[in-house]
Amino acid sequence: MVKNSSNTRAGRLRQLSQERRETERKELRQLILDAAGELFAQDGYEAFSLRRVAEHIGYSPGALYRYFDDKDDLLFNVADEGFKLFRTSQAAAATSGSDFTQTLRAMAHAYVAFGMQHPTYYRLMFMERPDLLFKSRQDQASEWLRALTEYQEVFAAAVQAGKLRAGDPAAMSEAWWAVLHGIVALGITMGFLFDAERIQRMLDNALEMFFHGYGSQP
């Protein structure tokens, strides 16, 4: 019995040790991702490096290479976190409206709110070197953009229901994305001119113009 008790105790200690190491590993990985996002926002792509991230958090570059292959791999993982948050916010908005136009409005507000609340993610996802991310990770591109292709599905359903005039849902969703992206890009790059109130007013006006142009029936 003593032997069995000792074995059980040793097994529990090993499990606790493994859980502690796994927790520490996750915490360090998140620390690296947070620092990478901060430095990317500060310096842009060209000046970004794993060495700079390592210096920023007080670790050796070798420690970072245990988690990420190179700076592009690290930035990909930062962007991946952003896309997960983005899709979550869009999915929540997509279920909040009682009809198609309300759903589109809710998704538009969620889109702009995401971009303004997470400018670092947004810049990396859609503004600075998106070609790097989408070309090098084509297997992920369709998953990342699923939230945007869902706009096309909503437009198609709205046209079929008579809420919008007949038209090409793909063209509608592309124009829709261009409007939302433009608003966010202005807010991020020219925040000294476009404060939160002005961004909101611009979004509301853009929505009214868009739905009026496509013959919505609010």
Phi, psi and omega in degrees: 000321180297318180297315180297319179297319180296318179296319180297317180296318179295322178295321179293320179296319177297318180296317179297321179295318178295318179295321179294317179296322180293320177297316179296322179296315179295320180294319178293319179300317180292323177299318178296314180298318180296316180294322179297316178298318180296314182289325177297316179296325183282318191246344184081178188294313189298320183275353183284141176203158176296325179299318180295321178296316180299315178298323183296323183258001176079030177241164176282151177305326180300327179296324181288326181290348174285344182249327186224144184289318182197186184293327179293321178295320178296313180295325176301316181291327174296313179298322181299320175299318179297316180295326178295316177296319180298312181295323178298316181293322179290322179295320179295318180294326183295340181256006187265346182266152180269346174214180188296317183291323177294322178297314179297320178297315181297319179293323178295314179297320178294322179299308182295320179299318178299311182298321182283330180277335182231064184297327179295311177302313185297317179301316181289323183288319192230355187238312183251115178056043174296335177300322179301315183289314187283326180282323182279341182232055184298332179294337180265341189302315182295324178292317179299319187269006182300322180298328179282324178291337177295334174303315182300321179295320179293319178298318180299317180293323180293320177296315181297326181276357179082011179280337176230152179293158182300139180182179180277113181301327179295315179295321179298314183292328177291318177295320178300312179298318180300319179296310182296317180297319179300319179296313180295317181300318177296318181296323182283314187274339183228047180300336178293342177255325187249090176280179185300320181295317181291322177299315180297317180295319179296319179296314180300317179294320179297320179296316180298317179295319182295310182291327177294317181295326180262012172069039180291161179235079185301000000 
